[in-house]
Amino acid sequence: MIPFQLPIDAGEAVALADLILEVGGHAGRLKSRLPVLKLQRIVADPATLTADTTHPETWYIAVQAKEALILHITASSAPAVVLFPKSMMISRTHNLVISAVTDTPEHRAVLKAAAAAAR
């Protein structure tokens, strides 16, 4: 068996994702409510919260965990999104799917372009 370690704590990623869904993807509300989670292994940047341009209840957010990542958080009922086709599955719950890619300047540019297209 090959040992496999996720680059982020899946439980904390799910807690963050639940909060994002709860605040409706509103970055200001996320920032004010984030301390309630008492995350210990993830530092989320609410200013980077970006809604997907084509699917409701789908967001991206930059986090610092074991490495810098961009999380893709979506309702499990939403169709697959290919903005980052080589993303890694972090968690799947009854109502959420969370995946991640390494936070790179190229990935940030893709998110910036997606956010601009949404306006």
ABEGO torsion letter per residue (X at the ends): XBBBBBABBAAAAAAAAAAAAAAGGBAAAAAAAAAAAGBAABBBBAAABBBBAABBGBBBBBBBBABBBBBBBBBAABBBBAABAABBBABBBAABBBBBBBBBAAAAAAAAAAAAAAX
